[in-house]
Amino acid sequence: MMAHWVAGWAAHQPDKPAIIHDGGIITYRDLARRIERAAAALAAAGIGRGDRVAQLGLNSPDTLVLLFACARVGAILVTLNWRLTPAELAVIAADCTPRAGWIDPEFAAALPDLPRLASLDGEGDAPMAGREDDGVLLVYTSGTTGRPKGALLTQRALTWNAINGLHANDLTAADRVLTALPMFHVGGLNIQTTPALFAGATVILERRFTPEGFCAALAAHRPSLTLLVPAVMQALLRHPDFTAADLSCLRLIMTGSSTVPAALIDPFHARGIPVGQVYGSTETGPTAIYLRADRAMAKVGSCGAPAPHVAVRVVDDQGRDVACGTAGEILLRGPNLMAGYWNDAAATAAALADGWYRTGDVGHRDADGCYWIDDRKKDVVISGGENIYPAELEAVLAACPGIAEATVVGRPDPRWGEVPVAVVVSGLSEAEVLALFDGRLARYKHPRAVAFIDRLPRNVMGKVLKHEVRAWLGRP
């Protein structure tokens, strides 16, 4: 059970730092005691098995304390995105009906009708009521298609995700993990952070990412591992502090969340730091397929091989397995998968068939057993019967220093059905953007037009919200 992770390490290494945050150190002994007191506070508030507890705030040890306290009493932590509006948060709260909330003072105006926990400092000994198959974490998807859905992860799923995370990162108790991405998302919470506590390592926890803060944490705490998403990598590479930053402490940078252009990976490789990748989603914990350090520089752009306990299929539109090198939808099966979507049996049935999770991503497997993500199935542009993968075009645009941001989406066309359109943030002309594809890609793949935008809409993990881009393109 998850409730034993921290307590177990507290018995073996009580004085070791578990979390370094905001200038302070929380040892494993301290963290175990805080979890016990928080579990007692939950129990005193009448919160038990199956009850939901909402948490809203910037990265804080409280998120981790609450997660393990919920595991102890059998409750479910709902990590809320602090970038959402009160109206959006209200929709989520109405869906999952939390019994209580733990909300940072700076977000006090959000969810005004939700009862607040008075304290995480309870007295007494809360019963160890949680079970392996109990839901423990409810995370609402980032909503790249519009309406968010709550993916319910059990204690068993988080344990297997942590096991996958140990293998993906070669993570041991000797590591120091720098967490700067938001923990309301499974990326920031579960790719390295919870696996670090499973392994008895140290988590260096930043309240939120800034290039200055990240570079300062590198210098002050010398982490061995960290997780970056493409938008964060781009921000670092453009920041003046990063050029002089000493990266020698890092033995691996993990990335993921979306297709990662080589243009963002190569500068780190040039400084001797391998960049691995994790492939998965909220529904998979997320760690399902990953590129480890030993293959990172040889397989740039690949998301690697499946976790030893995860099975992968690549299938065509009829659900038949396709040959190596052939693109198809990626299906995943393993103990790290979600139990289902909260209050949405229809969506659960559509996503989980015979134990296989339908990712909605198109990819292929190479001869070495590594997987490559070609694009989202719904984002593939079918033009004149030919499949065009926007990610392939976006890689060309990302390599151009004159383009700050770029994406490619399909636009309806009376002759071809649809055609690709490049949407960019750039001072280049349309002709200059279109010329980038000459001699690089087959003519039928080239964008038929370029649209210029001030800023691409993105979710908190840096993924471009393509449904909003398509809506913007189609505006009157």
N, C-alpha and C positions, 0 to 999 in steps of 0.2 A: 504494500500500500504506500501511496505517496507520503502519507503522514510520517512514515519511518525514515524517509531519506535523510532529512536534516538531523533528526534525533540520533540516527545511527552515526553520522559523521561527528556529531557533538560528543559522542562517547569516545571516539577514536582521536579526534584532534580538536578539543574544546577551545583552544586559544588561537586557532588558525583563523585569519580573516575570511569570512564568508562573503561579505558585501562591503565594498568601499564606496561611500556615497557622501557627497556634499561636505568633504573634509573629515568625515568620521569613519570609524571602522566598527563593523558588527561582526563579532566572532561567531563561530558555529554554536558555541554555548549560548551566546546572547540571542542568536536567531532562533534557536530551539525554544528558549524561554518566551520570546515574543510570540511565537506561533502558539505555544500552549496558552498564553494569556488571551490571545485573540480568539482561540477556539472557545475558551471559557466565556468571553464576551458574547460570541455568537450564540452559545447555548443559553446564556442568561437572557438574551433577547428573543428566545423562543425559536431560534433558527436551527433546523435539523435537516435530516436526509431529504434531498430533493428541493429544498428551498433555494431561491436565487438571491444572491447578494451582488448588487451593482457597485462597481468601482469606477470613479472618474477622476483622472488627474494625470499630471506629468509623471515620468518615471520616478518611482520611489520604492524603498524597501517595503512599504505597506502593501504594494501589489503582490509581492512574493509572500509576505506574511499571510495575507488574506487567502491566497491560493492554497497554501498548505494547511491553514486553519479550516478552510472549507473542506479539504480532503479529510481532515480528522473527524469532522462532525457529519460528513456526507452531503454537505451543501454544494451549490454550484456558483462559482464566481463568474460574473458577467463583466468583462473588461470593456469599457465604453470609450469610444473615440472622442477625445476632447476637442477635435476640430469640427465636429458636427454642430449644427445649430440646435437650440433647445427644441425646436419642432421635430427635428430628425431624431433626437434622443428620446423624445416623448413617444414616437412611433415604436422604437425598440423596447422601451419600458412597457408599453401597452401590450407588446407581443409576449414578453417573458415574465412580466409581473413580479419584479423583485420584492422580497419581503422588507428589505432595507438597503440603504446605500451608504457608501463611504466615499465622500466627495471632497476634493481639495477646496479650501476656502476661495481660491480664485475662480472656481466654477460654481460657486454657491447658488447663483441664479438659475442654474440648470436644474431641471426636474424638481420644481418647488414642492410638488405634492408627494414626493417619495420620502417615507420615513428615514431618518438618518440614524446610523449607529452612533451612540453617544461616545464610545471609546473602543479601542482595541486592547485595552488593558484590563481584562477581566480577572476575577478571582476564582479559585477552585480548580477542579480538574474536570475538563470536558470529557465526556465519554468518547471512546474511539469507535464511532458508529459508522464511519465511511467504509465502503467496500470497493474492491477492484473494479467492478462493473458499474459503479455509480458514476453518473455524470459529475464532472468537477469543473469544467471550463466551457463556457458558452461564449463563442466569439461570432460576431456578426460580420458577414463577408463585406468586403470593401465596396460592393455595389457597382462594379464596372458595367453591369447590365441594367442598372437602375435600382430595383428594390432589393435591399439587403435581406439575407437569410441568416438565421442563427445556427451555426454548426456546433453540435454538442459533442465534446470530447470527454471520454471517460478517464478514470484514473489509470486503467490498464493502457489506454491509448497513449497517454502522456508518458507512462513508463517505457513503452516500446519506442516512442518517439525519442526519448532520452537515450535509449540503447542505440538507436540509429544515429543519434547525434554524436555519441562517443566515437563510433566508427568513422563517421563522416569527417570529424575534426581531429581524430587521434587524440581525443580529449582525456586528460588524466588530472589527478588531484594537484599536480605541479603547475597547471595552467592558470593564467590570469586572463579573464575574458572581459573585454571592453564592450559594454552594451550602451549604445547611444541611440539606437532606433527605438521607437515607441513600443512598450510592452502590452499595449492594448491589442496588438496584432500578433498572430502566432509567429511571425518572423522574428520580431524583437524578443518575444518571450521564450520561444521554444526551439529555435535553431541552435543557439549556444547557451542561453541564460539558464533555463531549467536543467538542461543536460550538465551544465557546470556544477550545479548544486547536487545533482545525482552523483557526479564524480568526486565531489569533495573539493572542487577547485574554488577560486576566488572570482567574484563578479565585481568589476569596476563599473558602477552604475551612474551614467550621466542623466540628468533630468530630461534633457532633450538634445538633439544634435545641433551643434554649430561647428563650423570648421575650426574656429579658435579654441573652443572647448575640447574638441577631439584632439587637436595637436598638443594642447596643454596636458591632457590625460596621458598621451603617449609619453611625454617627457617625465611626468610626475610618477606614473605608476608602472610603466614598461610592460604593457599587456603582451601576451603571446598570441592571442586570437582576437579577432573582431569580425563583425558582420556589417557589410555595406550594401546598399541598393544602388542602382544606376544613378538616380538623381543625387544621392549623397556623394558617390564617387566623382561625379562631374563637379559638384560644389567644392570638393577638396582639391581636385586637380586645378581648379581656377583660382584657388585662394593663395595669396602670397606667402602665408605662413607654411604651407605644405611643402614648398620647394626645399626649405631648410630643415624640415622635420626629420628626426632620426627614426627611421622605420626598422632599425636592426633588431628590435625586440620582437617584432611580429614574425612568426614562423608560417602563418597562413591568414589570408583574408578570405572570408566566405562572402559570396554574393548570390543574388537570385531575385525573386519577385517578378521579373519579366525578362525578356530576351536581353542579354547584356552584350552590347557591341564590343568588338575587339579594341576599338579606339579607347574604351575606358579601362580595359584590362592591361593592355600593352605597357602603359606608363608604370604600373606597379611591377610588372614582370621585369621591366628595364632596371628597376631598383632592387631586383633580387627577391621580391616577395611573391610567392605563388598565390594566385587567385583561384580558389575553388568555387564551385557552384552547387547550390541546393535547388532541387526541383520538387515542388509539391504545392499544396494550397491549404487554406484554412481547414478544409475537410480531411486533410491527410496528416495534420499535426504540426508542421507541414512536411517533415523530412522523409522523403520516399526514395528519391534518386539523387545521387550526388557525385561530384567530381572532387576527388581527394587531392591532397598536395602532390602526391607522387606522379599524377598525370596532368596536373593543372597546366603546365607550360606546353605539353605536347598536344593537348586537346582543347585549345582555346575555343570557346563557343559551345562546347558540349556540356550537358548537365551531368554527364558521367554514367555510372552504372547503378542498378537498383541496390538498396539496402539488402543485406543478406536475408532479412525476414520479410521482404516485400516482393511480390510477383508483379510482373508487367506484361501487358499484351499491347500490340499495335494492330488495330482492326480497321477494316473498310466499312462502308456505310451499311453493309449487310451483317456486320459483326463477325466477319471472317478474318482470321489472322493473316497478315500480309507478310511478304518475304522481306528479308534483310535489305535495307536500303530503300524500301518503299514506304511512302508516307501514309499515315493513317491516324485514327484517334487513339490516344494513349489511355489505357485502362490500368488501374492499380488495385491491388488487393493485399491486405496485411493487417496486423493487429493494431496498427497506429491509426486506422481510419476512424472517422466520426461514427457515432451511433446513429446519427440522422439529423435532419433539420428540425428545429424547434417548432412545434405547432404546424408542421407542413408535411403531411404524409405523402401528398402527391409529388412534391419536389424531391422528397427522400427516395420514393420509388423510382423516379426518373433518373436520379443520380447513382443509386446503388442497385445493381442488378446481379443477382446470384453472388453477392459478396464483392463484386467488382465496382469500383468507383469510376464513373465516366468523367474524365477530366475536362472534356471539351477542347483539349489541345491537340493539334496535329503535330506529329513528330515521326522520327524514324530511328532505327537502330543500325549502327555501322558494323563492319566485320569484326571489330574488337569488342563488341558488346556494349559500346557506349551509345547513349541516346542523345538525340538532337531535337530541340523544339523548333518546328518550322513556323508555327503561328497558332493563334486561337482559331478553332474550327469555324466559329461564326464570323471571324475577320478575314478569312480567305476570300480573295476577289476572284470570281469566276467570270472571265472575260472571253467571249467567243468560244466557250467550252474549255478554255485553259485555266488551270489553277495558278493564281499568282499569290505568293506569300508576302504580305506587307513587310514582315521582318527582314526579308532579303533586301528590299528597297531601302528600308530604314537604316540598315547597316551602311549603305553607301552614303546616305545623308549624314549619319553620325560621324563619318570620317572627315567631313568637310569643316575646317575651322571657321568658315564664314557662316555656319548655321548653328544657332544657339540651341534650338529645339526642333524636332521634326517627328512627324508620324505620317502614315499612309493609310488611307481608307478607301473603300469602294464608293463610287457614285453611279447611280442608275444611268444607263445609256441606251437609247432606242435601237442602236445597231448591234452593240456587243453584249447587251444585257447589263453589264456594269464595267467601269474602267477605274484603274487606280488613280488617285489624286494625292499629291504630296501637300501636306499642310505644315508650314514651316514658320519659325521665328528667325528672320534673317533680313539683312540689308541687301542681299543679292537680288538680281532680277530673275524673272521667271526663266528666261533663256539660259542664264548662268546655272540655275538649279537643274534644269532639264539636261544640260550638257554634261553634268556629272555622271550620267548613266551611259553615255556613249562609250562603246567598247567594253563596258563593265558587265552589262546584263543583256540578255536577248531583247530585241526590239519590242516584242509583244508585252514584255514586263514593264516597260518604261511608263512613268506617270504620264497621263494625257494632259495634265494641267497642274499648276501650282497655286495654292491659296496661302495668303500671308495672314498671320494671326499674331496678336500681341503676346499671348501666353497660352500654352496648351493646358487644358484642364487635366488635373492629375488627382489620384487619391493619395492618402498619406504615405503609402509605400512607393510612390513615384510612378505607378502605372498610369499611362495615359487613358483617360476615360473616352474611349472611342465612340461610344454611343452619343456623347455630348458633341464630339467633333463632327460626327455625321449629321447631327441635328443642326449644328452651326452652319455646315456646308449647305444644307437644304433649306436654310431660312429664306424668306421672301426677299 
